[in-house]
Amino acid sequence: VDKLLEYHTLNGGLSRYVKIRHFYNNLLNQDVSDEKVQELADKFSIIMKAELINKKYLIKETVDFIEKNYQNYNFHIVSGSDEKELNYLCKELDLTQYFKTIEGSPTYKNDLVKNILEIYSYNPKEAILIGDSINDYEAANINGMKFYGYNNELLKDKDAYLESFTEFNLQKVIKNW
């Protein structure tokens, strides 16, 4: 369990499908069928949906920042979480209207970011990826974007780190480009 939790903490942005496979293949040294991975992912989904629709898990300052800025900037969600669940959660939490797209696994995060940049003709040098996992940092780097870490002490040594959204000023960041 400790090894699984350590892997999860270090790879927070990976999809549960990858984590389940890693658990079986690398920690238990067992093969696991696609069907078993899907069965376990489905069980996790039921638990996650029931619990995460509670607004107490939202970070208020982050939601305030998004609500205040969504009309001036193009916000997208890209996550290692299941895309259907993300859309369900955002709908239940009244967040959907703040984002142009809400995308997740099974497509890999690097590809999701690349696709958004291409589809919306965003210049990667004028885009920011704000994330809480090393996978977010890697997706930003692979796609030539600026990265800001948030809500994860392990990211403090990366490009930039947000201690708080209340102090984050997008106008200032953009002017410094």
N, C-alpha and C positions, 0 to 999 in steps of 0.2 A: 504494500500500500504506500509506504514512504517513497519508494522509487517511482511509482505512478504519479503521486502528488508532486514530486520533484520535476518529473518530465512535464506534467501539466503546467506547473508554474513557469518553467523555462520556455514553454511553447504555447503560451496562452492563446495565440491567434490561430493555431492549427485546428482543423475540423475534428470533431469527435470521432469520425470514421478513421482518421489517421491515428488518433490516440488509442482507440480500441485495438486497432491492428498492432500498434507498437506494444501495447500491454500483452497481447497474446504472443506475438512473434518474438519480442526481445526480452520481456520480463518472465513470461511463463515458458518460453521456448516451445510454443505450440503453434501449429497451423490453425488458422481460423477461416471459416468459409465466409463468403460474401453474405450469405443468409444470416449467419450468426452475428456478424457485424451489424447488419441492418436491424436484427431483432433487439440487440442491446441499444443501438442508437434510438430506436423507437421507444423503448422503455425510458431512456433518459429524457426523450422529448416530452413524454407525458408528465414526468416529474417537473421538468424545467418550465413547461407552459403553466402548470398550476401555480408554481411558486413565483415566477418572474413577472407576472402581470400585476404584482403588488408595487405600487408607486414608491414604497419606502426604499426600494433598491436603486432608484434613480438618484443621480448626483445633482442636487438642486442647482448648483452654480453652473453646471454644464448645460442643463436644460434651459436655464435663464439666458445663457449666452446664445444658444441656438435660437430661442424664441426672439431674441433681440436682433439677431443678425441674418436670419434665413432669407429675408427679402433682398438683402444687399449682396449676398454671396451664394454660390451654388454648393450646397451641402449634399454629400452622398454618404451612405453607410456601406462599408465594405468589411465583412467579417468572416471569420472561420466558422461561425455558427451557421446552422442550416438556414438557407434563404427563406423557405416557407415559414419557419418559426419566427425569424426576424420580422417578417412582414406582419405576422399575427401579433407579435408582441408590440410592435410599433402602433398597430391599429388599436389594440387594447389599451395602450398607454397614451393614446391621443398624440402621437409623435409623427405619424406618416406625412402630414402636410408640410413638414419642415425640410423634407429631403427630396431631391430630384429622383434618386434611385435608392433602393435598399437591396443590397446584394450579398450573398454568402455562399457557403459550400453547397454542393460539392465542388464547384469551380474553385481553384486555388486563388488565394488572395492576390498574388503577383499578377495573375491573368485578369482578375476582376479590375484591378487598378489600371492595367494596361488598356483594357477594353473601354473603360470610362474615359480615359484620356483620349482615345481614338474616336469614339462615338461622339463625344461632345467637343472635339477639336480643341481640347485644353492644351496649353503649352505647359509641359511638366515643370519648367522653370518658374511658372507663375501659379503653381498649385502647391498646396500644403496637405500633407497627410498627418493627422493627429491620431496617435494610437497609444495603446497600453501594453503592447507586446513586442517582442523582438521580431516577430513575423511582420508586424506593421512597419518597423524600421527597415527590414529587408525589402519589403514591397516598395517602400518609398525610394530606397537607394537603387534598386533594380530599374525603376521607372524614372529615375532622374529628378525626383521631387524633393522638396524640403520636408524634413520630418521634425515634429514636435512630440516628445514623449509626455505622457500624462498618466497619473494614478498608478505608477509602477516604479518603485525605487531603482529597479535594475536598469532602467533606461536613462538614468541621470547622467551617464557618461557619453551619451549619444549627441547628435547635432545640437539639439536644443531641448529644454525641458520646461514644461508648464507646472509651476507650483499651484497655480490657481487660475481658473478661467475669469475670475473677477478682475484680475490684473492683466489679462491677455488683450492686447489691442491689435486687431487685424489691420487697421489703417496704418499703424506704425510699422508693422511687419512689411506691408506692401510698399510703403515709402522707402524702406531700406533695401528693396530689391535693386 
